[in-house]
Amino acid sequence: MVNGRGSPRFLDPAPPRPNDRSPVTPPFRDVPDAAAPTTEDPVTAEAGRHTRRDLIRGAGALTISAVLPGTALPGAALADDAPALPAAGTPFQAGLVTDLARALAARAYVAPRTDDLPGALADLNREQYAGIRTAPGSAVWAEAGLGFTLEPLHRGSVFRDRVALALVEDGVVRPLAYDRARFETDTVQIPTLKEDLGYSGFKIRARFDGGELSDFAYFQGASFYRLIATGQGFGVTARALTLRPADARGEEFPEFRAIWIERPGPGGPLVVHALVDSPSATAALRMSLRPGAASLCDVEGTVFARNAIDHLGLGGMTTSYLFGPYDRRGADDARAAVHSSGGLQIRTGASEAIWRPVRNPETLQVSSFMDDGPKGFGLMQRARDYRAFQDDVQHWEWRPSLWLEPLAPWGPGAVTLLEIPSDSEFNENILAYWRPKAGLAARAELAFSYRQHWCWQPPEPVPVAVVSGTRSGRGTTEARRLFLVDFTGEGLAEAGDLRTQLSVGPGAIVTSRLYRYPDRKTVRVAFELDPRGEKACELRLALLRDDTPLTETWLYRWTP
């Protein structure tokens, strides 16, 4: 990752040991994007009682190009290039961030500064940066006995961009200025500077089920953030906004420019307001976070287009997939599998249940799953047994699934999946997001809302038998591939004939057979694929009784 942009390579502590784990409309089409280019993995003063309009005009406040609200920017001022952030003591009124984002979108884009970061910090390696930690007792609200504490994160290494941080307490803005005393380290010398160095983001600790404070969320790098549920280790990453991924014109990485965090009330959620900026668009988000056995994040946002946007992604999420039981791609590794998520799960507007295993391909793969008003989608980690991974350090079985459900209809569009070649388990090489069918005209805006479930299992069980295993290997000839797909669920044990609905295009299915295992409530479908010289084959499989689906629809793209 460069300057905090791109697909994130986060610097995590070791995953915690779990302490409470839960058990483990139009026709739907998967359309490959043949035009997608091959790409490498992209690296993650009292203001008085002014009205919101006064604040947007800049009265009593400083510009977004400043280091922090209430802090002057050394050198050339950019007051004419960006609207003002609310200064210390400003009432935080409803809609303030939305108005800021709308005003910012009407101005020319101004890139954030990174030239103010000393080389001693910019050149830190992964281990050195990870050694910078919050000094004991210095977290925000540490002495207040609340359900959350807040820890600003230092700038350095790949996290070079700054984000303005402020609290909202007693209804007014209280900026968080840089304080060297918040940090301690045994690995590097943090220089003492006269200028305000700012922060790269923040970490949240929370009390799960009223217990002791423990890690809950990170907001750091571009517009990335991550949550976990009780007993989990960090894994999948969410994006506030996604613009032009795997596009020949180059991807844009929107960035958090300013974030306001409301002081939480007793038993209430933590509410975060974020201002997002990029060359093509701005966005305002209100995010309500609740930790738990399944942690929730409700997102309400509006995107404002500076320029016409024809490739917009909402609800973006990234994860890592290096290899698994059906796709080792020559991995010489003692572990059984290495991935934070095993597949993409979709519930379409017509209520079809979809499971698409993800892969680490030889070349970039882009798939578009056309739909109208999807009920939900997410990158899921279904393997919850240590034996599935055999990794005593990373414990991939503890990583969260991220399930997203729209809170208002999204209309026509596509759940889009990118699979990027990777040679490192630290690369987040899988990206999923919702792409609306219609783009945004210049100066247009789009409101959206959704709920994220950071969970062990999605909130509603799949109403049919689920895909419980996918395996692949050499078939009866060198050109053919053998697939073993397992479905598990109660309905499969009932009496009655099962009908296999199996298709491929292009290529051909040459053999197919069912194996029943009633004791495990599992049916295995074994079949051979003959690609017939094709470079990609789209496979589709489900089990039916009469015309009633009994299983998820298994989708898979085979490539050499």
C-alpha positions as CSV (number, residue, x, y, z in Angstrom):
1,M,0.0,0.0,0.0
2,V,1.3,3.5,-0.9
3,N,0.5,6.5,1.4
4,G,-2.4,4.7,3.0
5,R,-4.1,4.1,-0.3
6,G,-5.1,0.9,-2.1
7,S,-6.0,-2.5,-0.8
8,P,-4.8,-2.4,2.8
9,R,-2.0,-4.4,4.4
10,F,-2.9,-3.8,8.0
11,L,-0.4,-4.2,10.8
12,D,-2.3,-6.5,13.2
13,P,-1.6,-7.8,16.6
14,A,-1.9,-11.6,16.8
15,P,-5.5,-12.7,16.7
16,P,-7.1,-13.0,20.2
17,R,-8.1,-16.3,21.5
18,P,-11.9,-16.7,21.1
19,N,-13.8,-16.6,24.4
20,D,-17.4,-17.0,23.1
21,R,-17.9,-18.3,19.6
22,S,-21.3,-18.9,18.1
23,P,-21.9,-22.1,16.1
24,V,-20.2,-22.4,13.7
25,T,-35.9,-10.7,-8.9
26,P,-35.1,-10.5,-12.7
27,P,-33.0,-13.5,-13.7
28,F,-29.7,-13.8,-11.8
29,R,-26.6,-13.9,-14.0
30,D,-22.9,-14.1,-13.4
31,V,-21.3,-12.1,-16.2
32,P,-17.5,-12.1,-16.7
33,D,-16.0,-8.8,-17.5
34,A,-13.8,-9.6,-20.5
35,A,-12.6,-6.1,-20.9
36,A,-11.1,-5.9,-17.4
37,P,-7.3,-5.4,-17.6
38,T,-4.8,-7.6,-15.9
39,T,-3.4,-5.9,-12.9
40,E,-1.1,-6.4,-9.9
41,D,-2.5,-6.3,-6.4
42,P,-3.0,-2.6,-5.4
43,V,-1.5,-2.2,-2.2
44,T,-4.9,-0.1,2.4
45,A,-11.1,29.4,19.0
46,E,-14.8,29.6,19.7
47,A,-17.0,29.7,16.7
48,G,-20.0,31.1,18.3
49,R,-23.5,30.1,17.3
50,H,-23.1,30.1,13.5
51,T,-25.5,28.3,11.2
52,R,-24.4,25.4,9.1
53,R,-24.4,27.7,6.1
54,D,-22.1,30.1,7.9
55,L,-19.8,27.2,8.7
56,I,-19.7,26.1,5.1
57,R,-18.8,29.7,4.1
58,G,-15.8,29.4,6.4
59,A,-16.8,31.7,9.3
60,G,-14.8,31.0,12.4
61,A,-13.2,27.8,11.1
62,L,-10.3,26.5,9.2
63,T,-10.0,24.8,5.8
64,I,-10.0,21.0,5.2
65,S,-6.5,21.4,3.9
66,A,-5.4,22.3,7.4
67,V,-3.9,19.6,9.6
68,L,-6.8,19.5,12.1
69,P,-9.8,21.6,13.0
70,G,-8.5,24.5,15.1
71,T,-4.9,24.1,13.9
72,A,-3.3,26.5,11.4
73,L,-1.6,25.0,8.3
74,P,2.0,26.2,7.8
75,G,2.9,27.5,4.4
76,A,0.5,28.5,1.7
77,A,-3.1,28.7,2.8
78,L,-5.7,26.9,0.7
79,A,-8.7,28.6,2.1
80,D,-10.1,29.3,-1.4
81,D,-9.8,25.6,-2.4
82,A,-11.8,23.9,0.3
83,P,-14.7,24.6,2.7
84,A,-14.1,25.1,6.3
85,L,-14.2,22.5,9.1
86,P,-16.1,23.5,12.3
87,A,-13.7,24.9,14.8
88,A,-13.5,24.0,18.5
89,G,-16.7,24.8,20.4
90,T,-18.9,24.8,17.3
91,P,-22.3,23.2,17.8
92,F,-22.4,19.9,15.9
93,Q,-25.7,20.1,14.1
94,A,-27.5,17.4,12.2
95,G,-26.5,17.4,8.5
96,L,-23.3,19.4,9.1
97,V,-21.0,16.7,7.5
98,T,-23.4,16.3,4.6
99,D,-23.3,20.0,3.9
100,L,-19.5,20.0,4.1
101,A,-19.3,17.1,1.6
102,R,-21.7,18.9,-0.8
103,A,-19.7,22.1,-0.6
104,L,-16.4,20.2,-1.0
105,A,-17.7,18.5,-4.1
106,A,-18.3,21.9,-5.7
107,R,-14.6,22.8,-5.4
108,A,-11.6,21.5,-7.2
109,Y,-10.0,18.5,-5.6
110,V,-7.0,19.3,-3.4
111,A,-4.7,16.3,-2.6
112,P,-3.8,15.9,1.1
113,R,-0.2,16.7,2.2
114,T,2.3,14.0,2.9
115,D,5.5,16.0,2.5
116,D,5.3,17.1,6.1
117,L,6.0,13.6,7.4
118,P,9.7,13.2,8.4
119,G,11.7,10.5,6.8
120,A,12.2,8.9,10.2
121,L,8.5,8.1,10.2
122,A,7.8,7.7,6.5
123,D,10.5,5.1,6.1
124,L,9.5,2.8,8.9
125,N,9.0,-0.8,8.0
126,R,6.1,-3.0,9.1
127,E,7.6,-4.2,12.3
128,Q,8.9,-0.7,13.4
129,Y,5.6,0.9,12.8
130,A,3.7,-1.8,14.6
131,G,6.0,-1.0,17.6
132,I,4.3,2.4,18.1
133,R,1.5,1.9,20.6
134,T,-0.8,3.8,22.8
135,A,0.7,4.8,26.1
136,P,-1.1,3.4,29.1
137,G,-3.9,5.6,30.3
138,S,-3.8,8.0,27.3
139,A,-6.8,6.7,25.4
140,V,-9.7,9.0,25.0
141,W,-12.4,8.3,27.7
142,A,-10.0,6.0,29.5
143,E,-11.1,7.3,32.9
144,A,-14.7,7.8,32.1
145,G,-15.8,4.2,32.5
146,L,-17.7,4.2,29.2
147,G,-18.4,1.3,26.9
148,F,-15.7,2.5,24.5
149,T,-12.3,4.1,24.4
150,L,-10.6,5.8,21.4
151,E,-6.9,5.6,20.5
152,P,-5.6,7.9,17.8
153,L,-3.1,6.2,15.5
154,H,0.3,7.6,14.6
155,R,1.3,8.5,11.1
156,G,4.2,6.6,9.5
157,S,5.2,3.8,7.2
158,V,2.4,3.2,4.6
159,F,0.0,5.3,6.7
160,R,1.3,8.7,5.6
161,D,-2.0,10.6,5.1
162,R,-3.6,12.5,7.9
163,V,-7.2,12.6,8.9
164,A,-8.7,15.3,11.1
165,L,-10.1,13.8,14.3
166,A,-12.6,15.5,16.6
167,L,-14.9,14.5,19.4
168,V,-18.5,15.6,19.8
169,E,-19.1,16.1,23.5
170,D,-22.0,18.1,25.0
171,G,-23.2,18.8,21.5
172,V,-20.1,20.7,20.4
173,V,-16.9,19.9,18.5
174,R,-13.7,19.2,20.4
175,P,-10.7,18.7,18.1
176,L,-8.1,16.1,18.9
177,A,-4.7,17.8,18.3
178,Y,-1.6,15.7,18.0
179,D,0.1,14.8,21.3
180,R,3.4,13.0,21.3
181,A,2.7,11.8,24.9
182,R,-0.1,9.6,23.6
183,F,2.4,7.1,22.2
184,E,5.3,4.9,23.4
185,T,7.7,2.7,21.4
186,D,10.7,0.4,21.9
187,T,11.6,0.2,18.3
188,V,11.9,3.7,16.9
189,Q,12.6,7.3,18.0
190,I,9.5,9.5,17.4
191,P,10.8,12.9,16.5
192,T,9.6,16.0,18.3
193,L,8.2,18.5,15.9
194,K,6.9,22.1,16.3
195,E,4.1,21.5,13.7
196,D,1.1,19.4,14.5
197,L,1.8,16.0,12.9
198,G,-1.8,14.8,13.0
199,Y,-3.1,11.3,13.0
200,S,-3.6,8.5,10.4
201,G,-6.8,7.2,11.9
202,F,-8.0,5.6,15.2
203,K,-8.6,2.4,17.0
204,I,-11.7,1.6,19.1
205,R,-11.7,-0.6,22.1
206,A,-15.1,-1.8,23.5
207,R,-16.7,-3.7,26.3
208,F,-18.2,-6.9,24.8
209,D,-21.1,-8.0,26.9
210,G,-20.1,-5.6,29.6
211,G,-16.6,-7.2,30.0
212,E,-13.2,-5.7,30.0
213,L,-12.2,-3.4,27.2
214,S,-10.8,-5.2,24.1
215,D,-10.1,-4.4,20.5
216,F,-13.2,-3.7,18.4
217,A,-12.5,-1.5,15.4
218,Y,-9.9,0.2,13.2
219,F,-10.4,3.2,10.9
220,Q,-7.1,3.7,9.0
221,G,-5.8,3.9,5.5
222,A,-7.8,5.6,2.6
223,S,-11.5,5.0,3.6
224,F,-11.0,1.6,5.1
225,Y,-12.4,0.3,8.4
226,R,-12.7,-3.0,10.2
227,L,-14.7,-4.4,13.1
228,I,-14.8,-7.8,14.8
229,A,-17.3,-9.7,16.9
230,T,-16.8,-11.3,20.3
231,G,-13.7,-13.6,20.2
232,Q,-12.6,-12.8,16.7
233,G,-9.3,-11.6,15.1
234,F,-9.3,-8.8,12.5
235,G,-9.8,-10.0,8.9
236,V,-12.2,-8.6,6.2
237,T,-12.0,-4.8,5.6
238,A,-14.9,-2.5,4.6
239,R,-14.6,0.5,2.3
240,A,-16.6,3.7,2.8
241,L,-16.6,4.3,-1.0
242,T,-15.2,2.4,-4.0
243,L,-14.4,4.1,-7.3
244,R,-13.3,2.4,-10.6
245,P,-11.7,-0.8,-9.3
246,A,-9.8,-2.8,-11.9
247,D,-10.6,-0.1,-14.4
248,A,-8.2,0.7,-17.3
249,R,-8.3,4.3,-16.3
250,G,-7.0,3.4,-12.9
251,E,-8.7,3.0,-9.5
252,E,-9.4,6.0,-7.3
253,F,-9.0,5.5,-3.6
254,P,-11.3,7.9,-1.6
255,E,-9.9,9.0,1.7
256,F,-11.2,9.9,5.1
257,R,-10.4,13.6,5.4
258,A,-12.2,14.3,8.7
259,I,-14.0,12.2,11.3
260,W,-16.1,13.2,14.3
261,I,-16.8,10.7,17.0
262,E,-19.7,11.3,19.4
263,R,-19.2,10.6,23.1
264,P,-21.3,7.5,23.7
265,G,-24.1,7.4,26.2
266,P,-24.7,4.5,28.7
267,G,-25.4,1.3,26.8
268,G,-25.6,3.2,23.5
269,P,-23.8,2.7,20.2
270,L,-20.6,4.6,19.2
271,V,-21.6,7.1,16.4
272,V,-19.0,8.1,13.9
273,H,-19.4,10.8,11.2
274,A,-17.0,10.7,8.3
275,L,-16.1,13.1,5.5
276,V,-14.7,11.3,2.5
277,D,-12.9,13.0,-0.4
278,S,-11.4,11.9,-3.8
279,P,-10.8,13.5,-7.2
280,S,-14.2,12.4,-8.6
281,A,-16.5,12.5,-5.5
282,T,-17.0,13.3,-1.9
283,A,-19.2,11.5,0.6
284,A,-20.7,12.0,4.1
285,L,-21.3,9.0,6.3
286,R,-23.0,8.5,9.6
287,M,-22.0,5.1,11.2
288,S,-23.5,3.6,14.3
289,L,-21.3,0.8,15.8
290,R,-22.5,-1.8,18.3
291,P,-20.1,-4.6,19.5
292,G,-21.4,-8.0,20.3
293,A,-21.6,-11.7,19.4
294,A,-22.4,-10.2,16.0
295,S,-21.2,-6.7,15.8
296,L,-23.4,-4.2,13.9
297,C,-22.5,-1.1,11.9
298,D,-25.4,0.9,10.4
299,V,-24.3,3.2,7.6
300,E,-26.2,6.1,6.2
301,G,-24.4,8.1,3.5
302,T,-24.6,10.4,0.6
303,V,-22.2,10.5,-2.4
304,F,-21.6,13.8,-4.2
305,A,-20.1,13.6,-7.7
306,R,-17.5,16.2,-8.7
307,N,-17.3,14.7,-12.1
308,A,-19.5,12.2,-14.0
309,I,-19.0,8.7,-12.4
310,D,-19.8,5.6,-14.4
311,H,-18.2,3.0,-12.0
312,L,-19.4,3.5,-8.4
313,G,-19.1,0.9,-5.7
314,L,-21.2,0.8,-2.5
315,G,-20.8,-1.5,0.5
316,G,-17.3,-2.4,-0.7
317,M,-15.4,-5.1,1.3
318,T,-12.0,-6.7,0.8
319,T,-10.4,-9.9,2.1
320,S,-7.4,-12.2,1.5
321,Y,-7.5,-15.6,-0.2
322,L,-4.1,-17.3,-0.8
323,F,-5.1,-20.9,-1.2
324,G,-7.7,-23.5,-0.1
325,P,-8.7,-27.1,-0.7
326,Y,-9.8,-26.5,-4.3
327,D,-7.2,-23.9,-5.3
328,R,-3.7,-24.3,-4.0
329,R,-2.1,-23.0,-7.2
330,G,1.3,-24.6,-6.5
331,A,1.4,-23.4,-2.9
332,D,4.3,-25.1,-1.1
333,D,2.9,-24.6,2.4
334,A,2.4,-26.9,5.4
335,R,-0.9,-25.4,6.3
336,A,-4.2,-26.8,4.9
337,A,-5.6,-23.4,3.8
338,V,-4.8,-19.7,4.1
339,H,-7.7,-17.2,3.7
340,S,-9.7,-14.7,5.7
341,S,-12.9,-15.5,3.7
342,G,-13.8,-18.6,1.7
343,G,-16.5,-17.2,-0.6
344,L,-19.1,-14.7,-1.7
345,Q,-22.6,-15.3,-0.4
346,I,-25.6,-13.5,-2.1
347,R,-29.3,-13.4,-1.4
348,T,-30.9,-12.0,-4.6
349,G,-33.9,-9.8,-5.0
350,A,-35.8,-13.0,-6.0
351,S,-34.6,-14.7,-2.8
352,E,-32.2,-17.1,-4.6
353,A,-29.4,-18.2,-2.3
354,I,-26.0,-18.1,-4.0
355,W,-22.6,-19.3,-2.9
356,R,-19.5,-18.5,-5.0
357,P,-16.2,-19.8,-3.8
358,V,-13.4,-17.2,-4.3
359,R,-10.0,-18.0,-5.8
360,N,-6.5,-16.8,-6.1
361,P,-6.3,-16.8,-9.9
362,E,-3.5,-16.6,-12.4
363,T,-4.9,-13.4,-13.9
364,L,-7.3,-10.8,-12.7
365,Q,-10.9,-12.1,-12.8
366,V,-14.0,-9.8,-12.6
367,S,-17.5,-11.2,-12.2
368,S,-20.8,-9.3,-12.3
369,F,-23.8,-10.9,-10.6
370,M,-26.7,-9.0,-12.1
371,D,-29.7,-8.4,-9.8
372,D,-32.5,-6.0,-8.8
373,G,-32.9,-5.0,-5.2
374,P,-30.6,-7.6,-3.6
375,K,-31.5,-8.7,-0.1
376,G,-27.9,-9.0,1.0
377,F,-24.4,-10.1,0.1
378,G,-21.1,-10.7,1.9
379,L,-17.6,-12.2,2.1
380,M,-18.0,-15.2,4.4
381,Q,-15.6,-17.4,6.4
382,R,-17.6,-20.6,6.7
383,A,-14.6,-22.8,7.9
384,R,-14.6,-22.5,11.7
385,D,-12.5,-25.5,12.6
386,Y,-8.8,-25.2,13.4
387,R,-8.2,-28.4,11.3
388,A,-9.4,-26.6,8.2
389,F,-6.3,-24.3,8.3
390,Q,-3.7,-25.8,10.7
391,D,-2.3,-22.4,11.4
392,D,-1.2,-21.8,15.0
393,V,-0.3,-18.1,14.5
394,Q,-2.9,-16.5,12.2
395,H,-6.0,-18.7,13.2
396,W,-7.9,-17.9,10.1
397,E,-10.9,-19.7,11.6
398,W,-11.4,-16.8,14.0
399,R,-11.8,-14.2,11.2
400,P,-15.2,-12.4,10.8
401,S,-17.7,-12.9,8.0
402,L,-19.1,-9.6,6.8
403,W,-22.8,-9.7,5.7
404,L,-24.4,-6.6,4.3
405,E,-28.1,-5.9,4.0
406,P,-29.6,-2.8,2.3
407,L,-31.9,-0.8,4.6
408,A,-33.6,0.8,1.5
409,P,-34.1,-0.7,-2.0
410,W,-31.0,-0.5,-4.2
411,G,-32.7,-1.0,-7.5
412,P,-31.0,-2.6,-10.5
413,G,-27.2,-3.2,-10.6
414,A,-24.7,-6.0,-9.9
415,V,-22.9,-7.5,-7.0
416,T,-19.4,-7.3,-8.4
417,L,-16.4,-9.6,-7.5
418,L,-12.8,-9.0,-8.2
419,E,-10.2,-11.8,-7.7
420,I,-6.6,-10.5,-8.0
421,P,-3.5,-12.8,-8.2
422,S,-1.6,-12.8,-5.0
423,D,1.6,-14.4,-3.6
424,S,1.2,-13.1,0.0
425,E,-1.3,-13.9,2.7
426,F,-1.2,-10.2,3.7
427,N,-2.6,-9.0,0.4
428,E,-6.3,-8.3,0.4
429,N,-6.8,-9.6,-3.1
430,I,-10.6,-10.2,-3.1
431,L,-13.0,-7.3,-3.5
432,A,-16.8,-7.4,-3.5
433,Y,-19.2,-4.4,-3.8
434,W,-22.6,-3.3,-5.2
435,R,-22.4,-1.5,-8.5
436,P,-25.6,0.5,-9.3
437,K,-26.7,0.1,-12.9
438,A,-26.9,3.9,-13.4
439,G,-23.9,6.1,-12.9
440,L,-23.8,9.6,-11.4
441,A,-23.8,12.8,-13.5
442,A,-21.5,15.6,-12.5
443,R,-22.9,17.5,-9.4
444,A,-25.4,14.7,-8.8
445,E,-25.8,13.0,-5.4
446,L,-26.9,9.6,-4.3
447,A,-28.1,8.6,-0.8
448,F,-27.8,5.0,0.5
449,S,-28.0,3.0,3.7
450,Y,-27.2,-0.5,4.8
451,R,-26.4,-2.6,7.8
452,Q,-23.2,-4.6,8.2
453,H,-23.1,-7.7,10.3
454,W,-19.5,-8.6,11.4
455,C,-20.3,-12.1,12.6
456,W,-19.5,-15.8,12.9
457,Q,-22.7,-16.6,11.1
458,P,-25.1,-14.4,9.0
459,P,-28.1,-13.1,11.0
460,E,-30.6,-15.3,9.1
461,P,-29.7,-18.9,8.3
462,V,-29.8,-19.8,4.6
463,P,-33.3,-21.3,4.1
464,V,-31.9,-24.2,2.0
465,A,-29.0,-26.7,2.3
466,V,-25.6,-24.8,2.1
467,V,-22.5,-25.5,0.2
468,S,-20.2,-27.1,2.8
469,G,-17.3,-28.1,0.6
470,T,-15.6,-27.5,-2.7
471,R,-12.7,-29.6,-4.0
472,S,-11.0,-29.8,-7.4
473,G,-8.3,-31.9,-9.0
474,R,-7.1,-33.7,-12.1
475,G,-9.8,-35.7,-13.8
476,T,-9.7,-39.0,-15.8
477,T,-7.5,-37.3,-18.4
478,E,-5.0,-34.5,-18.1
479,A,-7.4,-32.0,-19.8
480,R,-10.3,-32.7,-17.6
481,R,-11.0,-31.4,-14.0
482,L,-12.8,-33.3,-11.3
483,F,-15.0,-31.4,-8.9
484,L,-16.5,-32.5,-5.6
485,V,-19.2,-30.2,-4.3
486,D,-20.8,-31.0,-0.9
487,F,-24.3,-29.7,0.2
488,T,-25.4,-30.1,3.8
489,G,-28.8,-29.5,5.3
490,E,-31.9,-31.0,6.8
491,G,-33.9,-31.1,3.6
492,L,-31.5,-33.5,1.9
493,A,-32.2,-36.3,4.3
494,E,-35.9,-36.4,3.5
495,A,-37.3,-39.1,1.2
496,G,-37.7,-38.3,-2.5
497,D,-35.7,-38.1,-5.6
498,L,-33.0,-35.4,-6.0
499,R,-32.5,-33.7,-9.3
500,T,-29.1,-32.3,-10.2
501,Q,-29.2,-29.0,-12.0
502,L,-25.7,-28.7,-13.5
503,S,-24.6,-26.6,-16.4
504,V,-21.4,-25.1,-17.8
505,G,-20.6,-22.6,-20.6
506,P,-18.4,-22.9,-22.5
507,G,-17.0,-26.4,-22.1
508,A,-18.9,-29.6,-21.3
509,I,-19.8,-31.8,-18.3
510,V,-18.8,-35.4,-19.2
511,T,-19.7,-37.3,-16.0
512,S,-21.9,-36.5,-13.0
513,R,-22.8,-38.6,-9.9
514,L,-24.5,-38.2,-6.5
515,Y,-23.2,-39.6,-3.2
516,R,-25.5,-39.5,-0.2
517,Y,-24.3,-39.4,3.4
518,P,-27.5,-39.3,5.5
519,D,-25.6,-39.5,8.8
520,R,-23.9,-36.2,7.9
521,K,-27.0,-34.8,6.2
522,T,-24.8,-34.3,3.2
523,V,-25.0,-35.0,-0.5
524,R,-21.9,-34.8,-2.7
525,V,-22.0,-34.1,-6.4
526,A,-19.0,-35.4,-8.3
527,F,-18.5,-34.3,-11.9
528,E,-15.9,-33.9,-14.5
529,L,-15.4,-30.7,-16.6
530,D,-13.9,-30.8,-20.0
531,P,-12.9,-27.2,-20.9
532,R,-12.4,-28.1,-24.5
533,G,-9.6,-25.7,-24.8
534,E,-11.4,-22.7,-23.4
535,K,-9.7,-20.3,-21.0
536,A,-12.7,-19.8,-18.7
537,C,-15.8,-21.9,-17.9
538,E,-18.7,-20.8,-15.9
539,L,-20.2,-23.6,-13.7
540,R,-23.6,-23.6,-12.1
541,L,-25.0,-26.3,-9.8
542,A,-28.0,-26.8,-7.5
543,L,-30.1,-29.7,-6.2
544,L,-33.9,-29.8,-6.6
545,R,-36.8,-32.0,-5.6
546,D,-39.3,-31.7,-8.4
547,D,-38.9,-28.0,-9.2
548,T,-38.2,-26.8,-5.6
549,P,-34.6,-25.8,-4.9
550,L,-33.2,-27.7,-1.9
551,T,-29.7,-26.1,-1.9
552,E,-27.9,-22.9,-2.6
553,T,-26.8,-22.3,-6.1
554,W,-23.1,-23.1,-6.4
555,L,-21.3,-20.9,-8.9
556,Y,-17.7,-21.2,-10.0
557,R,-15.4,-19.9,-12.7
558,W,-12.8,-22.3,-13.8
559,T,-9.6,-20.9,-15.3
560,P,-6.4,-22.8,-16.1
